[in-house]
Amino acid sequence: MKLFFGEINNGKAIINDEEQQHIVKVLRMKDGEEIHVTDGKGNIASGKLIIEGKKAGLEVSEIKTNTTDFNPRLHIAIAPTKNIDRIEFFVEKAVEMGISEITILQTEKTERKNINIDKIRKQAVAASKQSLRFHFPVINDTMKLPDFLKNIDPEHTFVAHCHENLERIELQNIPSLEQITFLIGPEGDFSEKEIQFLSDHNIKAVSLGNQRLRTETAGVFVAAWNYFNMMRG
């Protein structure tokens, strides 16, 4: 399937401008080729490619709406790594495994303060197309921990940390939920003050095993765990 990003309205599909350039200048696709366009909201249009100079369009033959989304829905709030390549790796892999939402979290020990969210969003779109997703994940603006907690349900929210002296439950003991949120800290982990703050807001702590995982590894691990649960049923 040759999948591209665009808008779908009133029986028509408009291919995103950057996607049009990619089709014409990079892929050098030919008029009449079969392609598909998704709006990232669960809708997909199929038909033949129309090339007019430097523009690319779609002659729609079929539109499918409300395609099935991933369940359970997973939201990971993760602190950015000092090396931005690591967090970009996490975004790519988590999107491929069906994550529904990502928030970049600023914490006490976060070293990187500036994040190009637009670049992260573009990477999420690219990973979605690569893995043939028709529901693109939400990439939120960067948030500080107290602000993030204002909009979450503590019953469905967990924090992964490495403080062995503090109470944590095992990952396999998390109940089956339709929506789940995980918080993952920076290099150096959440501070004990932050963990206490989360506990005061009824956020339960989780262990990801005996090994100490890098921030991006922990994120990918949680995404893979959720993906496994999806496939299981």
VOBA-1610 file (N, C-alpha, C; in pm, whole numbers, padded with zeros to 5 digits, always signed):
BEGIN
Met+00084-00119+00000Met+00000+00000+00000Met+00088+00125+00000Lys+00061+00215-00096Lys+00131+00344-00099Lys+00042+00446-00029Leu+00080+00478+00096Leu-00006+00559+00183Leu+00052+00699+00201Phe-00034+00800+00187Phe+00008+00938+00203Phe-00089+01011+00296Phe-00045+01127+00343Phe-00120+01205+00440Phe-00191+01320+00368Gly-00315+01346+00411Gly-00388+01457+00352Gly-00519+01483+00425Glu-00608+01555+00360Glu-00740+01586+00416Glu-00847+01512+00336Ile-00949+01465+00407Ile-01060+01396+00342Ile-01190+01463+00385Asn-01259+01523+00287Asn-01384+01593+00315Asn-01478+01582+00196Asn-01606+01560+00225Asn-01710+01563+00122Asn-01676+01478+00000Gly-01623+01359+00026Gly-01594+01267-00083Gly-01469+01297-00161Lys-01391+01394-00116Lys-01268+01432-00184Lys-01148+01417-00091Ala-01031+01396-00150Ala-00907+01387-00073Ala-00806+01484-00131Ile-00747+01566-00043Ile-00644+01661-00083Ile-00513+01619-00018Ile-00414+01588-00099Ile-00285+01542-00048Ile-00207+01660+00010Asn-00148+01639+00126Asn-00066+01740+00192Asn+00042+01794+00097Asp+00071+01926+00106Asp+00166+01990+00014Asp+00303+01921+00013Glu+00356+01892+00132Glu+00487+01826+00140Glu+00482+01686+00080Glu+00369+01619+00098Glu+00352+01486+00040Glu+00348+01495-00114Gln+00284+01599-00165Gln+00281+01617-00310Gln+00421+01632-00368Gln+00503+01713-00300Gln+00641+01732-00345Gln+00718+01600-00342His+00693+01522-00237His+00761+01393-00224His+00720+01298-00337Ile+00592+01298-00369Ile+00542+01212-00476Ile+00604+01249-00610Val+00608+01380-00639Val+00650+01426-00770Val+00803+01430-00784Lys+00871+01487-00685Lys+01014+01513-00698Lys+01103+01399-00649Val+01059+01328-00546Val+01143+01223-00487Val+01105+01085-00541Leu+00978+01050-00525Leu+00934+00918-00569Leu+00916+00910-00721Arg+00894+01028-00783Arg+00873+01034-00928Arg+00764+00936-00974Met+00653+00939-00902Met+00543+00849-00934Met+00474+00891-01063Lys+00403+00799-01122Lys+00340+00821-01252Lys+00189+00839-01239Asp+00137+00916-01331Asp-00007+00937-01339Asp-00079+00803-01351Gly-00184+00784-01270Gly-00264+00663-01278Gly-00227+00556-01178Glu-00117+00575-01104Glu-00080+00475-01004Glu-00184+00471-00891Glu-00204+00351-00836Glu-00298+00333-00725Glu-00234+00381-00596Ile-00299+00474-00527Ile-00248+00524-00398Ile-00363+00535-00298His-00325+00560-00172His-00421+00576-00064His-00383+00700+00017Val-00483+00770+00065Val-00461+00891+00144Val-00539+00878+00275Thr-00472+00905+00386Thr-00540+00905+00515Thr-00528+01042+00580Asp-00630+01077+00657Asp-00624+01204+00732Asp-00572+01185+00874Gly-00534+01062+00907Gly-00483+01034+01041Gly-00591+01032+01147Lys-00717+01040+01105Lys-00830+01040+01199Lys-00917+00916+01180Gly-00861+00817+01110Gly-00934+00693+01091Gly-01001+00680+00956Asn-00986+00781+00870Asn-01047+00777+00737Asn-00939+00752+00632Ile-00975+00680+00524Ile-00879+00650+00418Ile-00949+00654+00282Ala-00887+00727+00190Ala-00938+00738+00053Ala-00845+00663-00041Ser-00903+00590-00134Ser-00826+00513-00232Ser-00862+00558-00373Gly-00767+00544-00464Gly-00795+00582-00602Gly-00669+00593-00684Lys-00680+00666-00795Lys-00567+00680-00887Lys-00501+00817-00871Leu-00369+00816-00880Leu-00289+00937-00870Leu-00305+01022-00997Ile-00321+01153-00974Ile-00329+01248-01085Ile-00210+01343-01073Ile-00124+01347-01174Ile-00009+01436-01175Ile-00037+01550-01272Glu-00030+01672-01222Glu-00048+01792-01306Glu+00069+01886-01278Gly+00171+01877-01358Gly+00290+01958-01335Gly+00359+01917-01206Lys+00368+02012-01112Lys+00431+01985-00982Lys+00328+01948-00875Lys+00203+01931-00916Lys+00096+01900-00823Lys+00055+01754-00835Ala+00011+01698-00722Ala-00038+01560-00719Ala-00175+01558-00654Gly-00267+01487-00715Gly-00401+01476-00660Gly-00448+01331-00663Leu-00569+01310-00614Leu-00626+01175-00608Leu-00764+01174-00673Glu-00781+01084-00769Glu-00914+01056-00824Glu-00974+00946-00739Val-01065+00985-00649Val-01115+00895-00545Val-01209+00789-00603Ser-01182+00664-00568Ser-01271+00555-00606Ser-01345+00497-00485Glu-01286+00515-00366Glu-01347+00460-00245Glu-01297+00537-00122Ile-01386+00557-00028Ile-01348+00617+00101Ile-01402+00529+00213Lys-01313+00490+00303Lys-01353+00417+00422Lys-01341+00510+00542Thr-01443+00508+00627Thr-01444+00596+00743Thr-01446+00515+00872Asn-01400+00578+00977Asn-01403+00518+01112Asn-01339+00380+01116Thr-01221+00368+01058Thr-01150+00240+01066Thr-01112+00212+01211Thr-01087+00087+01241Thr-01061+00044+01379Thr-00931+00104+01432Asp-00939+00159+01551Asp-00821+00215+01618Asp-00764+00112+01714Phe-00642+00141+01764Phe-00580+00050+01859Phe-00651+00054+01995Asn-00656-00060+02060Asn-00716-00072+02193Asn-00638-00177+02272Pro-00591-00148+02391Pro-00612-00025+02468Pro-00531+00094+02415Arg-00581+00214+02446Arg-00512+00337+02407Arg-00401+00366+02509Leu-00284+00395+02459Leu-00168+00419+02546Leu-00118+00562+02529His-00103+00631+02642His-00045+00766+02645His+00083+00758+02727Ile+00196+00795+02667Ile+00322+00798+02741Ile+00367+00943+02754Ala+00389+00985+02877Ala+00449+01116+02907Ala+00594+01089+02944Ile+00686+01138+02865Ile+00826+01099+02878Ile+00916+01223+02880Ala+01014+01221+02967Ala+01110+01331+02973Ala+01206+01321+02855Pro+01243+01434+02795Pro+01335+01430+02681Pro+01476+01393+02724Thr+01546+01321+02640Thr+01685+01284+02668Thr+01778+01396+02623Lys+01897+01397+02682Lys+01996+01499+02645Lys+02030+01487+02497Asn+02049+01364+02450Asn+02069+01337+02307Asn+01931+01321+02242Ile+01889+01419+02163Ile+01754+01418+02110Ile+01727+01300+02018Asp+01833+01242+01960Asp+01815+01125+01874Asp+01748+01010+01948Arg+01775+00999+02077Arg+01718+00889+02155Arg+01567+00903+02170Ile+01521+01025+02195Ile+01377+01044+02212Ile+01306+01031+02077Glu+01376+01069+01969Glu+01318+01052+01836Glu+01306+00904+01801Phe+01404+00825+01844Phe+01397+00680+01825Phe+01275+00624+01898Phe+01254+00669+02023Phe+01137+00624+02099Phe+01008+00657+02025Val+00997+00781+01976Val+00874+00823+01908Val+00846+00733+01789Glu+00947+00709+01707Glu+00929+00625+01588Glu+00879+00486+01625Lys+00946+00422+01721Lys+00910+00283+01755Lys+00776+00275+01827Ala+00749+00371+01915Ala+00622+00370+01988Ala+00505+00391+01893Val+00523+00479+01795Val+00417+00502+01696Val+00392+00376+01615Glu+00498+00308+01574Glu+00483+00184+01498Glu+00405+00080+01577Met+00417+00084+01710Met+00349-00015+01794Met+00216+00035+01849Gly+00164+00144+01791Gly+00025+00179+01818Gly-00001+00276+01931Ile+00101+00350+01978Ile+00076+00446+02085Ile-00025+00550+02038Ser-00111+00595+02128Ser-00217+00689+02093Ser-00181+00834+02121Glu-00092+00856+02219Glu-00063+00994+02260Glu+00075+01000+02325Ile+00147+01108+02298Ile+00279+01130+02358Ile+00285+01272+02412Thr+00334+01285+02533Thr+00362+01416+02591Thr+00509+01421+02631Ile+00578+01526+02592Ile+00716+01548+02636Ile+00710+01622+02769Leu+00770+01561+02871Leu+00754+01606+03010Leu+00881+01674+03060Gln+00866+01793+03116Gln+00978+01862+03181Gln+00977+01830+03330Thr+01090+01779+03379Thr+01101+01738+03519Thr+01220+01808+03585Glu+01239+01781+03713Glu+01348+01845+03787Glu+01484+01816+03725Lys+01505+01694+03679Lys+01636+01654+03628Lys+01647+01656+03476Thr+01545+01709+03410Thr+01551+01719+03264Thr+01662+01815+03223Glu+01755+01767+03141Glu+01866+01851+03096Glu+01831+01928+02969Arg+01755+01867+02882Arg+01719+01934+02757Arg+01588+02010+02777Lys+01595+02142+02760Lys+01478+02226+02782Lys+01404+02261+02653Asn+01475+02262+02540Asn+01415+02303+02413Asn+01391+02182+02324Ile+01267+02163+02284Ile+01226+02051+02200Ile+01153+02105+02078Asn+01191+02058+01961Asn+01121+02095+01839Asn+01001+02002+01821Ile+00888+02044+01877Ile+00768+01960+01875Ile+00718+01937+01733Asp+00732+02038+01647Asp+00687+02021+01509Asp+00763+01909+01441Lys+00893+01898+01469Lys+00973+01790+01411Lys+00927+01655+01463Ile+00897+01649+01594Ile+00846+01524+01654Ile+00714+01484+01588Arg+00628+01582+01563Arg+00499+01553+01501Arg+00518+01500+01359Lys+00611+01556+01285Lys+00638+01508+01150Lys+00690+01365+01153Gln+00774+01335+01252Gln+00826+01198+01265Gln+00714+01101+01299Ala+00618+01147+01380Ala+00504+01061+01413Ala+00419+01032+01290Val+00401+01132+01205Val+00326+01112+01081Val+00400+01013+00990Ala+00532+01032+00978Ala+00611+00943+00892Ala+00606+00799+00942Ala+00618+00781+01074Ala+00613+00646+01132Ala+00473+00585+01116Ser+00371+00668+01125Ser+00234+00620+01107Ser+00213+00567+00966Lys+00260+00643+00868Lys+00247+00599+00729Lys+00327+00472+00704Gln+00448+00468+00759Gln+00535+00351+00740Gln+00468+00223+00792Ser+00399+00237+00904Ser+00335+00120+00966Ser+00188+00104+00926Leu+00145+00186+00829Leu+00008+00179+00774Leu-00097+00203+00882Arg-00076+00307+00960Arg-00175+00349+01059Arg-00266+00454+01000Phe-00395+00442+01028Phe-00492+00540+00981Phe-00537+00634+01093His-00497+00602+01216His-00519+00690+01331His-00382+00736+01379Phe-00348+00861+01355Phe-00218+00912+01397Phe-00222+00948+01546Pro-00112+00931+01617Pro-00111+00966+01759Pro-00111+01118+01780Val-00162+01159+01894Val-00157+01300+01935Val-00020+01327+01996Ile+00047+01432+01950Ile+00174+01475+02009Ile+00148+01609+02076Asn+00146+01609+02208Asn+00113+01730+02283Asn+00233+01823+02294Asp+00204+01948+02327Asp+00311+02042+02358Asp+00381+01999+02487Thr+00505+02045+02504Thr+00581+02013+02625Thr+00507+02064+02749Met+00509+01984+02855Met+00440+02022+02980Met+00529+01999+03100Lys+00508+02079+03202Lys+00570+02053+03332Lys+00482+01954+03408Leu+00544+01880+03498Leu+00473+01773+03568Leu+00344+01818+03636Pro+00343+01928+03714Pro+00219+01970+03780Pro+00107+02000+03680Asp+00141+02061+03566Asp+00040+02093+03465Asp-00014+01966+03402Phe+00073+01868+03380Phe+00029+01743+03319Phe-00074+01673+03405Leu-00055+01677+03536Leu-00144+01603+03626Leu-00285+01663+03633Lys-00301+01783+03583Lys-00432+01847+03588Lys-00534+01780+03495Asn-00484+01710+03394Asn-00573+01658+03290Asn-00572+01507+03276Ile-00528+01437+03381Ile-00523+01291+03371Ile-00612+01227+03477Asp-00648+01101+03453Asp-00726+01022+03547Asp-00629+00935+03628Pro-00613+00961+03757Pro-00516+00884+03836Pro-00544+00734+03840Glu-00669+00695+03818Glu-00703+00553+03819Glu-00640+00479+03701His-00607+00553+03595His-00552+00492+03473His-00407+00534+03450Thr-00342+00591+03551Thr-00210+00650+03533Thr-00107+00585+03625Phe+00012+00559+03568Phe+00119+00492+03641Phe+00252+00561+03611Val+00343+00554+03708Val+00476+00609+03688Val+00579+00497+03701Ala+00671+00490+03604Ala+00779+00392+03611Ala+00903+00463+03666His+00959+00409+03774His+01081+00468+03829His+01171+00358+03886Cys+01294+00397+03921Cys+01396+00299+03962Cys+01429+00305+04111His+01350+00376+04190His+01378+00387+04332His+01333+00259+04403Glu+01425+00170+04427Glu+01391+00039+04482Glu+01339+00046+04625Asn+01373+00155+04696Asn+01329+00169+04835Asn+01184+00218+04845Leu+01124+00252+04732Leu+00986+00299+04731Leu+00896+00191+04673Glu+00774+00188+04720Glu+00679+00083+04679Glu+00647+00090+04531Arg+00653-00024+04463Arg+00617-00033+04321Arg+00541-00163+04297Ile+00450-00161+04202Ile+00381-00283+04164Ile+00448-00338+04037Glu+00426-00466+04010Glu+00482-00528+03890Glu+00394-00495+03769Leu+00457-00483+03654Leu+00387-00446+03532Leu+00272-00542+03502Gln+00295-00671+03524Gln+00192-00770+03491Gln+00071-00762+03584Asn+00084-00688+03693Asn-00028-00675+03787Asn-00117-00554+03759Ile-00086-00479+03654Ile-00173-00368+03616Ile-00301-00427+03556Pro-00417-00381+03602Pro-00543-00436+03551Pro-00566-00400+03405Ser-00652-00473+03340Ser-00687-00447+03201Ser-00769-00317+03193Leu-00721-00222+03113Leu-00785-00092+03101Leu-00799-00056+02954Glu-00902+00021+02920Glu-00919+00065+02782Glu-00826+00181+02749Gln-00785+00255+02852Gln-00693+00366+02832Gln-00596+00369+02949Ile-00467+00388+02918Ile-00365+00385+03022Ile-00260+00491+02993Thr-00212+00556+03099Thr-00110+00659+03087Thr+00012+00619+03169Phe+00131+00632+03108Phe+00256+00602+03176Phe+00343+00727+03180Leu+00405+00753+03295Leu+00503+00858+03307Leu+00642+00795+03316Ile+00734+00845+03235Ile+00871+00793+03233Ile+00968+00910+03249Gly+01057+00897+03345Gly+01144+01008+03383Gly+01267+01025+03297Pro+01350+01123+03330Pro+01469+01155+03252Pro+01588+01069+03291Glu+01701+01091+03226Glu+01826+01032+03271Glu+01849+01080+03414Gly+01866+00987+03506Gly+01873+01024+03647Gly+01742+01003+03720Asp+01636+00971+03645Asp+01505+00935+03701Asp+01432+01054+03762Phe+01309+01031+03801Phe+01234+01129+03878Phe+01301+01145+04014Ser+01292+01263+04071Ser+01342+01282+04207Ser+01244+01220+04306Glu+01291+01191+04426Glu+01200+01135+04528Glu+01090+01235+04560Lys+01121+01363+04552Lys+01019+01466+04576Lys+00909+01455+04471Glu+00947+01434+04345Glu+00847+01421+04239Glu+00765+01295+04256Ile+00831+01187+04294Ile+00759+01061+04314Ile+00659+01073+04428Gln+00698+01143+04532Gln+00605+01167+04643Gln+00488+01254+04596Phe+00519+01353+04514Phe+00417+01441+04457Phe+00316+01359+04375Leu+00367+01265+04294Leu+00281+01179+04215Leu+00197+01088+04305Ser+00262+01036+04408Ser+00191+00950+04503Ser+00078+01027+04572Asp+00105+01152+04605Asp+00002+01235+04668Asp-00118+01257+04576His-00093+01243+04445His-00201+01257+04346His-00255+01120+04303Asn-00227+01018+04385Asn-00281+00882+04365Asn-00230+00815+04237Ile-00108+00853+04195Ile-00045+00786+04081Ile+00036+00669+04135Lys+00006+00550+04088Lys+00074+00430+04137Lys+00207+00409+04063Ala+00307+00361+04136Ala+00440+00338+04079Ala+00451+00194+04029Val+00528+00178+03919Val+00543+00048+03855Val+00690+00017+03834Ser+00726-00110+03851Ser+00860-00156+03819Ser+00861-00215+03679Leu+00964-00183+03601Leu+00979-00241+03467Leu+01080-00354+03465Gly+01110-00410+03584Gly+01203-00522+03591Gly+01329-00488+03669Asn+01420-00583+03675Asn+01541-00567+03756Asn+01649-00483+03688Gln+01645-00476+03555Gln+01745-00399+03485Gln+01713-00249+03489Arg+01816-00166+03492Arg+01796-00022+03481Arg+01792+00014+03333Leu+01680+00066+03288Leu+01659+00097+03147Leu+01682+00246+03120Arg+01739+00274+03004Arg+01747+00413+02960Arg+01606+00468+02941Thr+01595+00599+02942Thr+01464+00663+02926Thr+01391+00613+02801Glu+01459+00620+02685Glu+01392+00580+02561Glu+01365+00431+02557Thr+01451+00350+02622Thr+01428+00206+02627Thr+01304+00174+02709Ala+01290+00245+02821Ala+01171+00226+02905Ala+01044+00260+02827Gly+01050+00369+02748Gly+00935+00407+02667Gly+00900+00302+02564Val+01001+00251+02495Val+00978+00148+02394Val+00927+00020+02459Phe+00981-00012+02576Phe+00939-00133+02648Phe+00790-00125+02682Val+00746-00012+02734Val+00605+00004+02770Val+00517-00002+02645Ala+00563+00060+02536Ala+00486+00053+02410Ala+00475-00090+02361Ala+00586-00166+02373Ala+00584-00306+02329Ala+00494-00391+02418Trp+00497-00364+02547Trp+00409-00435+02642Trp+00262-00411+02606Asn+00229-00286+02574Asn+00091-00254+02538Asn+00053-00317+02404Tyr+00148-00316+02310Tyr+00124-00375+02178Tyr+00098-00526+02192Phe+00174-00590+02279Phe+00155-00733+02305Phe+00014-00757+02359Asn-00031-00671+02451Asn-00166-00685+02506Asn-00273-00666+02399Met-00247-00575+02305Met-00341-00556+02192Met-00354-00682+02109Met-00237-00740+02076Met-00237-00857+01990Met-00298-00979+02059Arg-00285-00980+02193Arg-00337-01093+02269Arg-00487-01090+02280Gly-00541-00968+02267Gly-00684-00973+02271Gly-00759-00858+02324
//
